[in-house]
Each structure stands twice: as C-alpha cells, then as structure tokens.
Amino acid sequence: MHPTNSCKRVVVIGGGFAGVTLAQQLERRLPHDWRLTLVSQENFITFNPLLPEVIGASILPGHVIAPHRQMVRRSDVCMAQVTHVDYETRTVHYLGEGSGALPYDQLVLACGVNANLELVKGMAQHALPLKTLGDALFLRNRIIARLEQAELQPDVEARRWLTTFVVIGGGFSGVETAGELTDFLRASLRYYPRIRREDLRVVLLHGQNRLLPELPASLGDFTRRKMVLQGLDVRLEARAIRIDDRAVTLASGEIIPAGTVICTIGTSPSPLVADSPLPQERGRVRVHPDMSVPGFDGVWALGDCAAVPNQRDGKTSPPTAQFADRQAKLLARNISARLRGEATRAFTFKPIGQLATIGHNKAVADMFGVQLSGFVAWLLWRGVYLLKIPTLARKTRLFLEWNWAMFFPPDIAHLGYRRTRRASLTRGAAVDRAANG
Ligand SMILES: Cc1cc2nc3c(=O)[nH]c(=O)nc-3n(C[C@H](O)[C@H](O)[C@H](O)COP(=O)(O)OP(=O)(O)OC[C@H]3O[C@@H](n4cnc5c(N)ncnc54)[C@H](O)[C@@H]3O)c2cc1C
C-alpha cells in the first residue's frame, strides 16, 4: 500500500473480471519505475457465471472464487473499499484497516455495477438478489431452510407457500437459477418425506415474449419448452409490480403466493461512478474507444462500469465477462503504450458466442454462429467454464466437484453461521436465523 517515493503508480479499483485480467496483463508490461496496486473490497475474484450452481448446491462456494494474491503476483493487493476519488489531487480514498489515501499517476475504474432493487415495489425488502457470492450463499441457505420448514409444516397451503419459489428475470442468470433450483429441489425431495413433488413450484417470470432474448429466438423457445417439460411454471410477458412478505403481484392482477422471491434483473451504477464528476452514459463511465476518460488525464475505465464503444459494430459493449476480459487485455497494452509515448488502439471485438444452462443436464449455445441445444451444449458449457475459471487449483476442484455431484446426492446441509455467544452479545436467536437465510 505504500509506494516508494521514486515509484509511479497505477491504481486499479475493482478485482472482478476486468480489474484482475488488467492487473495480470499490465504488471508484466509496466516500466521498471512503475508499480500497480489492485484495490478491491473482497480479496478474491468471483466467477459470476457459476453463482447459480452455488444456489443449486452443485458446487461449493469456494470453487467459484479465486484469491487475488494467487492471481496477481508482482503487484500490491489491497482489500479495502474505495469511498471516493479526488480527481484534483489524484488520490484514491479508501476504508480498510482504518481510512487511507493512495496517490495515483494512472487510475483505472473497474468497479462493476450494483444490483438495482428499486425496480419493483417491495423488491428491496422482500426479494433476494443474485449478484455476489454472499447473495448466492444466503439463497442456498434460504432454499434449504424452506425445505426444512416445509417438512415440519402440517398445513398443506402453508407448506406449498414455503416450497414455492419465484425467480424474476428470464435472462441468463434467471434461467440458470431457475434450472439449477428445480434440479436441486427434485434431487433433495427424497430426504423430505412429507413434501410431495406436487408441493414444489418454481415460477420463472419474464417481462418479454421469449426467454434469453440475447440468443436467437429458436434457442429461447427451446429453453421454454424444456423448462416447462421439467415442470417449471414459465410466464412470458409477465411483469411483477409488487412484492410483499407473502406474494408477488403481477401487472395482470394475478397474485402468486411464494415463500422465496429471487430477483436477477436490474443494475444500478456504482456510487464511485454515479457520484463522480466523470462523464456518464446511462450510468456507465463514457470513455474514448481506447478506454481513456475524456477530460481526465490518466484516468481509464472498463468492464461493466464503462460504456466502451466497440469499433467493430459501433455499439456500446454489453456488460458481460467476455467483453470485460477482452477490454482488459487491450487496456493493458494501451496504458503501457501511453506510458511509452506510443499510440493507443480502439477496442474492437467479435463475441465468440453465448451459453446458458437450463437445468436437467441441458444447455443452449450460440457459438461461432452455430446453435446447439441439449446435452451436447451442456457438455460444451462445462468445458468452456472449466477452461475459463481462473487458477489450476480451481479448475481441478471444479472438475472433481462436478464429477462427484453426478454420482452422489446433493448437499442439503444448512450452513449456519451460528457462533458461540459471548457474554457481551445479547442479540436473540431471531437475528442468527435472519443472517443464515
Ligand atoms: C449471476 C451472474 C451471472 C452472470 N453470468 C454471466 C455469463 O454467463 N457470461 C458472461 O459473460 N457474463 C455473465 N455475468 C456478467 C459478468 O459477471 C460481468 O459482466 C463481469 O463480472 C464484469 O466484470 P467487472 O470486472 O466489470 O465487474 P465485477 O466482476 O462486478 O467486479 C467489480 C469489482 O469491483 C469491486 N468493487 C466495487 N466497488 C468497489 C469499491 N467501492 N471499492 C473497492 N472495490 C469495489 C467489487 O468488489 C468487484 O470485485 C453474470 C453476472 C452475474 C451477477
């Protein structure tokens, strides 16, 4: 955290796909009198595409994260929350071990976006978002707690309420979550003799007229058909307008009673962007095609938090890991070029394709213009993510875990965070239960 006075410093804010890939690429390219500091509020990268698998208990939480210090070798790593950036004095202010300030010569914003829980009335109070590892862990625990409660509930209606799960959003994370959840509930049923199969209900709500709108229509239709066959209640053109502690109300007036509501829609800008003087475009930092921020010398932005124009099609890059990764690789070259007084390059990228699992060992894929669906697409999905997940240690663990899950029953342990109560702690059991999902 404390650079020697002679060293110039690149500070990267955010240890997600964009920030970590950039740090890995840039630390090899920096001139000898420069150092890099990666500041992030967690000390690990979260492999978000696998979070639905954590909810469905297909893999252990530790398998979807990798520590920054094992990925970024020659740089300084700092686990701290950046509170604000003073662009006049070129200083990053953070809260870590107390408050601190870090001067920069070059600054990169890679702080991603936050979940937006204001889209639907009652969402912030009653729905559970899926954005972080903590969200996935809480959801996993909530689902298992609901099964345990249902097993104890003699009243049929109350039991059905406990075992009804509504997933809001039919994009990638909504579809993958609903698929994983259904598989998990079905596989767990044998351990809960009082819960009947017909008590279980997973409702997938989607505002548009087909699932996975980012993929070709035929794959969206395939997904809906297969999910309905698996027993999911898929509602298209169904907009939630209110969520309370008992139910979800749709724009049509229908009320769906549900004990758990999961929301996978909506993002809001990071306060580091929204409250900054940086130019913005729909909540993202507006950048030049080389990812430098106009009017702010030595400031760059990429990933979900930045509106990076793609020179290939003239459109703004979508907020996906695939784009964040490619932008990071180019930005490392651009920053190193700028430090050497050379020309920078515009971002241009042709996406390779997209994949989504839909449950029951099936997936849909649109890769290199070829559309695949079913078991083959699912194998491809696994292969791709196995290759992509960072560090050899994680790859090995994930491979073993996936194979283990094919032969053994799902893990239905409710991971309590109950701690031995110390004399000074007087909070009640209700607080423990709320924290555990
Ligand atoms: C459930 C889910 C599933 C997804 N599935 C896919 C998929 O299948 N394919 C795909 O391409 N994309 C997928 N995405 C999107 C993909 O994860 C994002 O596009 C990608 O993570 C963007 O990378 P990023 O580095 O810009 O942001 P992030 O990965 O969000 O990283 C931001 C980092 O900044 C840190 N940070 C934020 N604020 C501060 C602060 N004030 N101080 C310090 N640190 C801070 C955060 O802790 C985090 O480490 C999915 C996302 C989710 C949530």
The ligand as an SDF file (V2000), in Angstrom:
LIG
                    3D

 53 58  0  0  0  0  0  0  0  0999 V2000
  -25.2860  -14.1900  -11.5150 C   0  0  0  0  0  0  0  0  0  0  0  0
  -24.4940  -13.6490  -12.6840 C   0  0  0  0  0  0  0  0  0  0  0  0
  -24.2570  -14.4670  -13.7900 C   0  0  0  0  0  0  0  0  0  0  0  0
  -23.5290  -13.9910  -14.8740 C   0  0  0  0  0  0  0  0  0  0  0  0
  -23.3140  -14.8330  -15.9470 N   0  0  0  0  0  0  0  0  0  0  0  0
  -22.5510  -14.4010  -16.9670 C   0  0  0  0  0  0  0  0  0  0  0  0
  -22.2500  -15.2690  -18.0570 C   0  0  0  0  0  0  0  0  0  0  0  0
  -22.6990  -16.4080  -18.0800 O   0  0  0  0  0  0  0  0  0  0  0  0
  -21.4450  -14.8000  -19.0610 N   0  0  0  0  0  0  0  0  0  0  0  0
  -20.9410  -13.5220  -19.0350 C   0  0  0  0  0  0  0  0  0  0  0  0
  -20.1970  -13.1500  -19.9610 O   0  0  0  0  0  0  0  0  0  0  0  0
  -21.2180  -12.6750  -18.0470 N   0  0  0  0  0  0  0  0  0  0  0  0
  -22.0050  -13.0710  -17.0040 C   0  0  0  0  0  0  0  0  0  0  0  0
  -22.2760  -12.2250  -15.9710 N   0  0  0  0  0  0  0  0  0  0  0  0
  -21.7950  -10.8320  -16.0510 C   0  0  0  0  0  0  0  0  0  0  0  0
  -20.3240  -10.7550  -15.6400 C   0  0  0  0  0  0  0  0  0  0  0  0
  -20.1550  -11.3520  -14.3830 O   0  0  0  0  0  0  0  0  0  0  0  0
  -19.9050   -9.2960  -15.6050 C   0  0  0  0  0  0  0  0  0  0  0  0
  -20.0800   -8.7340  -16.8820 O   0  0  0  0  0  0  0  0  0  0  0  0
  -18.4410   -9.1800  -15.1920 C   0  0  0  0  0  0  0  0  0  0  0  0
  -18.2940   -9.6530  -13.8770 O   0  0  0  0  0  0  0  0  0  0  0  0
  -17.9870   -7.7350  -15.2720 C   0  0  0  0  0  0  0  0  0  0  0  0
  -16.6940   -7.6380  -14.7540 O   0  0  0  0  0  0  0  0  0  0  0  0
  -16.2390   -6.3160  -13.9860 P   0  0  0  0  0  0  0  0  0  0  0  0
  -14.8490   -6.5730  -13.5540 O   0  0  0  0  0  0  0  0  0  0  0  0
  -16.5280   -5.1140  -14.8000 O   0  0  0  0  0  0  0  0  0  0  0  0
  -17.2180   -6.2260  -12.7250 O   0  0  0  0  0  0  0  0  0  0  0  0
  -17.3120   -7.2150  -11.4950 P   0  0  0  0  0  0  0  0  0  0  0  0
  -16.9420   -8.5800  -11.8610 O   0  0  0  0  0  0  0  0  0  0  0  0
  -18.6550   -6.9460  -10.9050 O   0  0  0  0  0  0  0  0  0  0  0  0
  -16.1890   -6.6850  -10.4960 O   0  0  0  0  0  0  0  0  0  0  0  0
  -16.2700   -5.4480   -9.8430 C   0  0  0  0  0  0  0  0  0  0  0  0
  -15.2760   -5.4670   -8.7080 C   0  0  0  0  0  0  0  0  0  0  0  0
  -15.1880   -4.1680   -8.1350 O   0  0  0  0  0  0  0  0  0  0  0  0
  -15.2100   -4.2850   -6.7230 C   0  0  0  0  0  0  0  0  0  0  0  0
  -15.7070   -3.0150   -6.1850 N   0  0  0  0  0  0  0  0  0  0  0  0
  -16.8880   -2.4230   -6.4410 C   0  0  0  0  0  0  0  0  0  0  0  0
  -16.9860   -1.2740   -5.7640 N   0  0  0  0  0  0  0  0  0  0  0  0
  -15.8390   -1.1440   -5.0490 C   0  0  0  0  0  0  0  0  0  0  0  0
  -15.3490   -0.1650   -4.1470 C   0  0  0  0  0  0  0  0  0  0  0  0
  -16.0550    0.9130   -3.8240 N   0  0  0  0  0  0  0  0  0  0  0  0
  -14.1330   -0.3690   -3.5800 N   0  0  0  0  0  0  0  0  0  0  0  0
  -13.4010   -1.4670   -3.8830 C   0  0  0  0  0  0  0  0  0  0  0  0
  -13.8240   -2.4130   -4.7490 N   0  0  0  0  0  0  0  0  0  0  0  0
  -15.0220   -2.2590   -5.3260 C   0  0  0  0  0  0  0  0  0  0  0  0
  -16.1280   -5.4670   -6.4660 C   0  0  0  0  0  0  0  0  0  0  0  0
  -15.9320   -5.9940   -5.1870 O   0  0  0  0  0  0  0  0  0  0  0  0
  -15.6830   -6.4170   -7.5670 C   0  0  0  0  0  0  0  0  0  0  0  0
  -14.5540   -7.1360   -7.1730 O   0  0  0  0  0  0  0  0  0  0  0  0
  -23.0240  -12.6710  -14.8690 C   0  0  0  0  0  0  0  0  0  0  0  0
  -23.2440  -11.8400  -13.7530 C   0  0  0  0  0  0  0  0  0  0  0  0
  -23.9650  -12.3220  -12.6700 C   0  0  0  0  0  0  0  0  0  0  0  0
  -24.1880  -11.4190  -11.4700 C   0  0  0  0  0  0  0  0  0  0  0  0
  1  2  1  0
  2  3  1  0
  2 52  2  0
  3  4  2  0
  4  5  1  0
  4 50  1  0
  5  6  2  0
  6  7  1  0
  6 13  1  0
  7  8  2  0
  7  9  1  0
  9 10  1  0
 10 11  2  0
 10 12  1  0
 12 13  2  0
 13 14  1  0
 14 15  1  0
 14 50  1  0
 15 16  1  0
 16 17  1  0
 16 18  1  0
 18 19  1  0
 18 20  1  0
 20 21  1  0
 20 22  1  0
 22 23  1  0
 23 24  1  0
 24 25  2  0
 24 26  1  0
 24 27  1  0
 27 28  1  0
 28 29  2  0
 28 30  1  0
 28 31  1  0
 31 32  1  0
 32 33  1  0
 33 34  1  0
 33 48  1  0
 34 35  1  0
 35 36  1  0
 35 46  1  0
 36 37  1  0
 36 45  1  0
 37 38  2  0
 38 39  1  0
 39 40  1  0
 39 45  2  0
 40 41  1  0
 40 42  2  0
 42 43  1  0
 43 44  2  0
 44 45  1  0
 46 47  1  0
 46 48  1  0
 48 49  1  0
 50 51  2  0
 51 52  1  0
 52 53  1  0
M  END
$$$$
